[in-house]
Amino acid sequence: MNRSELELNGALLEVAICCGIRMEFPDIHLIPNLLIKNDTLLRRKETQIDVVAVSSSAIYVIEAKNWKCYIKGDPGDYQWTGMSSNLRVMNVFNPILQNLYHVRLIKAHLIGNGVQMPPIYNLVCVPDQCEIRTQSKEVLPVSSIVPFINSVEFFSKKHYDKNLMVKMIRRLCDQ
């Protein structure tokens, strides 16, 4: 599978995630493919967040891994292993740690700009048929994303300025 095929597969999962969230939560603001370029904050000069979902109760930072066979790793492992439908084993940087970096970028930006922020959730999403071989609660099949968000939203007691958070998160792209 070449790079463009991998990107297309990833994009398809991202669309499925966004569609599921949009159907259940029309008021949640979705920011897909957030590309952050920053020479001072980023070692690689840029990073891309697959999906950011912003409600008045929480921010959900979602890393999509379209691996159809399995995903394997422990939260503290540097690399994780996965297998997609082409049956090729792939090793990648731990997606939880990768996404934690994204969460920290968003937190630092919001705090640095004086924005009161809700809880931020670090989630890794895989297709439903993917066997999840990790103890990490952050790794969810795509069909569990909506119930997860639903439970957070249902039990949330404090509300924040969603529009301000979206505006500030989008400003990350302009730095």
Secondary structure, DSSP 4 states (H G I P E B T S, - for coil): --HHHHHHHHHHHHHHHHHHHHHH-TTSEEEEEEEEE-TTT-TTSEEEEEEEEE-SS-EEEEEE---SSEEE--TT-SEEEEE-TT--EEEEE-HHHHHHHHHHHHHHHHHHTT-----EEEEEEE-TTSEEE---TTEEEHHHHHHHHHHHHHH------HHHHHHHHHHGGG-
